[in-house]
């Protein structure tokens, strides 16, 4: 397992990012602390200088683990299950641009907030829309060598796909080899009654992993049992990235990133 740090463009609408601002400075900070990679949260890939990011990650011998997409929903309302056909189409097209961006780095694309909200609609009706959208995106991703990971989010933030189990069932319905699951300790701490057992049950589809403590601060500042979770990850042979996605607390982004790194390296074999 390798450790990545979530960084973001300055127009981020989501505050749970270890570094929000200039992407180059974020990559440099991650490297300085000791991280192996970064995960980049991007609202619109068209406004990001791909060549500049490629230059800095190659110069610093860093990897790009994944591309976050949630800002397109939080800032613009784009989502895959909207009742408005035009919004759904725009969301799908934006995600294709995210896939193109990810392909430059061999990174995964995250389907979190951008999947959208049910807003009182029946789960089954929304599910059929989502599955079809994801199948089309997965086919496009296959053509670019990019995998998509669906992230269960807690019930207080979204009303569609909150648990590992229901997300696993949806991934099986989508039935594409490049679609899997992103598990997040913060959301699991809220939604999963038996975290380790539930991780074991979705092990064959676990492609990416986010960490934050119970308070959404850096790992090591709350009460989440990281030791138990990492024992489970080792038992299933998880070899993917561990991405730190936390609030810049208590004293800014760099200190939070340092606390997270020091905590995680005690659980990960280097």
C-alpha positions as CSV (number, residue, x, y, z in Angstrom):
1,X,0.0,0.0,0.0
2,X,1.1,3.5,-0.8
3,X,-0.1,6.8,0.7
4,X,-1.6,9.6,-1.4
5,X,-2.7,13.1,-0.3
6,X,-5.8,14.8,-1.7
7,X,-5.1,18.2,-3.2
8,X,-7.5,20.5,-5.1
9,X,-7.8,23.4,-7.4
10,X,-8.5,26.7,-5.7
11,X,-12.2,26.7,-6.8
12,X,-12.9,23.7,-4.6
13,X,-16.4,23.8,-3.1
14,X,-15.5,21.0,-0.6
15,X,-13.5,21.8,2.5
16,X,-12.4,18.3,3.4
17,X,-9.2,18.5,1.4
18,X,-5.8,18.4,2.9
19,X,-4.6,21.1,0.6
20,X,-6.8,23.5,-1.4
21,X,-5.1,26.0,-3.7
22,X,-2.3,25.8,-6.3
23,X,-1.9,22.2,-7.5
24,X,1.8,22.5,-8.0
25,X,2.4,23.6,-4.5
26,X,0.2,20.8,-3.3
27,X,2.3,18.2,-5.1
28,X,5.5,19.7,-3.7
29,X,4.1,19.7,-0.2
30,X,3.0,16.1,-0.5
31,X,6.5,15.1,-1.7
32,X,8.2,17.1,1.0
33,X,6.3,15.3,3.7
34,X,6.9,11.8,2.2
35,X,3.7,10.9,0.3
36,X,4.0,8.6,-2.7
37,X,1.2,10.2,-4.7
38,X,-1.5,12.8,-4.9
39,X,-5.2,12.5,-5.6
40,X,-6.4,15.6,-7.5
41,X,-9.9,17.0,-7.0
42,X,-10.9,18.8,-10.2
43,X,-14.1,20.6,-10.9
44,X,-13.5,21.1,-14.7
45,X,-10.5,19.4,-16.3
46,X,-10.5,22.0,-19.1
47,X,-9.2,24.7,-16.8
48,X,-6.3,22.6,-15.5
49,X,-2.9,22.7,-17.2
50,X,-2.3,19.0,-17.8
51,X,1.3,19.6,-19.1
52,X,2.2,21.5,-15.9
53,X,0.9,18.8,-13.6
54,X,2.6,16.1,-15.7
55,X,5.9,18.0,-15.4
56,X,5.8,18.4,-11.7
57,X,4.8,14.8,-10.9
58,X,7.5,13.5,-13.2
59,X,10.1,15.9,-11.8
60,X,9.3,14.9,-8.2
61,X,8.7,11.2,-9.1
62,X,5.2,11.3,-7.7
63,X,2.1,9.4,-8.9
64,X,-1.5,10.6,-9.4
65,X,-3.7,8.0,-7.6
66,X,-7.1,9.3,-8.6
67,X,-9.2,12.2,-9.8
68,X,-12.0,13.5,-7.7
69,X,-15.1,14.8,-9.4
70,X,-17.4,16.0,-6.6
71,X,-16.9,19.7,-7.2
72,X,-18.8,19.5,-10.5
73,X,-21.8,18.6,-8.4
74,X,-21.2,20.9,-5.4
75,X,-20.4,23.9,-7.5
76,X,-22.4,23.4,-10.7
77,X,-25.1,20.8,-9.8
78,X,-23.9,18.3,-12.4
79,X,-25.0,14.8,-11.6
80,X,-25.8,11.4,-13.2
81,X,-29.3,10.9,-11.9
82,X,-30.9,14.3,-12.2
83,X,-34.5,14.4,-13.4
84,X,-33.3,16.9,-16.0
85,X,-32.0,15.2,-19.2
86,X,-29.6,18.1,-20.0
87,X,-28.0,18.1,-16.6
88,X,-27.5,14.3,-16.8
89,X,-25.9,14.7,-20.3
90,X,-23.6,17.5,-19.1
91,X,-22.6,15.4,-16.1
92,X,-21.7,12.4,-18.3
93,X,-19.8,14.6,-20.7
94,X,-17.9,16.3,-17.9
95,X,-17.0,12.8,-16.5
96,X,-15.6,11.8,-19.9
97,X,-13.3,14.9,-19.6
98,X,-12.3,13.6,-16.2
99,X,-11.5,10.2,-17.7
100,X,-9.4,11.9,-20.4
101,X,-7.6,13.8,-17.7
102,X,-7.0,10.7,-15.6
103,X,-5.7,8.8,-18.6
104,X,-2.7,11.1,-18.7
105,X,-1.6,9.8,-15.3
106,X,-3.0,6.2,-15.1
107,X,-5.3,7.4,-12.4
108,X,-8.8,6.3,-11.3
109,X,-11.9,8.5,-11.5
110,X,-14.1,8.8,-8.4
111,X,-17.9,8.7,-8.6
112,X,-18.9,10.3,-5.3
113,X,-21.2,13.3,-5.1
114,X,-21.5,13.5,-8.8
115,X,-23.8,10.6,-8.9
116,X,-26.5,12.9,-7.5
117,X,-29.5,12.8,-5.1
118,X,-32.7,10.8,-5.3
119,X,-34.8,13.7,-3.9
120,X,-37.8,11.5,-3.0
121,X,-37.7,9.4,-6.1
122,X,-37.9,5.6,-5.8
123,X,-34.5,3.9,-5.4
124,X,-35.3,1.5,-8.2
125,X,-36.1,4.3,-10.6
126,X,-32.9,6.2,-9.9
127,X,-30.9,3.0,-9.9
128,X,-31.8,2.2,-13.5
129,X,-30.7,5.6,-14.7
130,X,-27.4,5.4,-12.7
131,X,-26.6,1.9,-14.0
132,X,-27.1,2.9,-17.6
133,X,-25.0,6.0,-17.2
134,X,-22.2,4.1,-15.5
135,X,-22.1,1.4,-18.2
136,X,-21.6,4.1,-20.8
137,X,-18.9,5.8,-18.8
138,X,-17.2,2.5,-18.1
139,X,-17.1,1.7,-21.8
140,X,-15.5,5.0,-22.4
141,X,-13.1,4.4,-19.5
142,X,-12.1,1.1,-20.9
143,X,-11.1,2.7,-24.2
144,X,-8.8,5.0,-22.2
145,X,-7.5,2.5,-19.7
146,X,-9.2,4.2,-16.8
147,X,-11.1,2.6,-13.9
148,X,-14.1,4.2,-12.1
149,X,-14.6,3.9,-8.4
150,X,-18.0,4.5,-6.7
151,X,-17.7,5.9,-3.2
152,X,-20.4,5.2,-0.6
153,X,-21.1,8.5,1.2
154,X,-22.9,8.9,4.5
155,X,-26.7,9.6,4.8
156,X,-26.2,13.2,6.0
157,X,-24.5,14.2,2.8
158,X,-26.3,12.1,0.1
159,X,-29.4,9.9,-0.2
160,X,-28.2,7.4,-2.8
161,X,-25.6,4.7,-2.1
162,X,-24.6,5.1,1.5
163,X,-23.2,1.7,2.4
164,X,-20.6,-0.7,1.1
165,X,-23.2,-3.5,0.7
166,X,-25.6,-1.5,-1.5
167,X,-22.8,-0.1,-3.5
168,X,-21.4,-3.6,-4.1
169,X,-24.7,-4.7,-5.4
170,X,-24.8,-1.8,-7.8
171,X,-21.3,-2.5,-9.0
172,X,-22.3,-6.0,-9.8
173,X,-25.3,-4.7,-11.7
174,X,-23.1,-2.4,-13.8
175,X,-21.0,-5.5,-14.5
176,X,-17.9,-3.8,-16.0
177,X,-14.4,-4.9,-15.2
178,X,-13.2,-1.3,-14.7
179,X,-15.8,-0.3,-12.1
180,X,-15.2,-0.9,-8.4
181,X,-15.6,0.6,-4.9
182,X,-13.8,3.4,-3.0
183,X,-14.2,2.8,0.8
184,X,-13.8,5.8,3.1
185,X,-13.1,5.5,6.8
186,X,-15.1,8.7,7.7
187,X,-18.2,7.5,5.9
188,X,-17.8,3.9,7.1
189,X,-17.6,5.1,10.7
190,X,-21.1,6.5,10.3
191,X,-22.8,3.9,8.1
192,X,-21.1,0.5,8.7
193,X,-22.1,-1.5,11.8
194,X,-19.3,-3.9,11.3
195,X,-16.6,-2.2,9.3
196,X,-14.1,-5.1,9.0
197,X,-16.7,-7.7,8.1
198,X,-18.2,-5.4,5.5
199,X,-14.8,-4.7,3.9
200,X,-14.2,-8.4,3.7
201,X,-17.5,-8.8,1.9
202,X,-16.6,-6.3,-0.9
203,X,-12.9,-7.2,-1.1
204,X,-13.0,-8.3,-4.8
205,X,-14.3,-4.9,-5.8
206,X,-12.2,-2.6,-3.5
207,X,-10.1,-0.5,-5.8
208,X,-9.3,2.7,-3.8
209,X,-9.4,3.8,-0.1
210,X,-9.9,7.2,1.6
211,X,-8.9,7.9,5.2
212,X,-9.9,10.6,7.7
213,X,-10.5,10.2,11.4
214,X,-14.0,10.1,13.1
215,X,-14.0,13.9,13.3
216,X,-12.9,14.2,9.7
217,X,-9.6,15.6,10.8
218,X,-6.3,13.8,10.1
219,X,-6.0,10.1,11.1
220,X,-4.7,10.0,14.6
221,X,-6.8,12.9,15.9
222,X,-10.1,11.1,16.6
223,X,-11.3,7.7,17.8
224,X,-11.4,5.6,14.5
225,X,-9.7,2.2,14.9
226,X,-7.2,2.3,12.0
227,X,-5.2,-0.6,13.3
228,X,-8.2,-3.0,12.9
229,X,-9.0,-1.6,9.4
230,X,-5.4,-1.9,8.2
231,X,-5.2,-5.5,9.5
232,X,-8.3,-6.2,7.4
233,X,-6.8,-4.5,4.3
234,X,-3.7,-6.6,4.7
235,X,-5.7,-9.8,5.1
236,X,-7.5,-9.3,1.8
237,X,-4.2,-8.4,0.0
238,X,-5.2,-4.8,-0.8
239,X,-2.4,-3.2,-2.7
240,X,-4.0,0.1,-3.8
241,X,-3.5,3.6,-2.6
242,X,-4.5,5.0,0.8
243,X,-5.6,8.6,0.1
244,X,-5.8,11.1,2.9
245,X,-8.9,13.3,2.6
246,X,-9.3,15.3,5.7
247,X,-10.0,18.8,7.1
248,X,-7.0,21.1,7.4
249,X,-7.2,21.0,11.2
250,X,-6.1,21.8,13.8
251,X,-3.5,24.2,12.4
252,X,-3.6,24.2,8.6
253,X,-3.2,21.9,5.7
254,X,0.5,21.0,6.0
255,X,0.3,20.1,9.7
256,X,-2.8,18.0,9.0
257,X,-1.0,16.2,6.1
258,X,2.0,15.6,8.4
259,X,-0.1,14.1,11.2
260,X,-1.9,11.9,8.7
261,X,1.3,10.6,7.2
262,X,3.0,9.9,10.5
263,X,-0.1,8.0,11.7
264,X,-0.6,6.0,8.5
265,X,3.0,4.9,8.1
266,X,2.8,3.1,11.5
267,X,0.2,0.8,10.0
268,X,1.6,0.4,6.5
269,X,4.6,-1.7,5.6
270,X,7.1,0.4,3.6
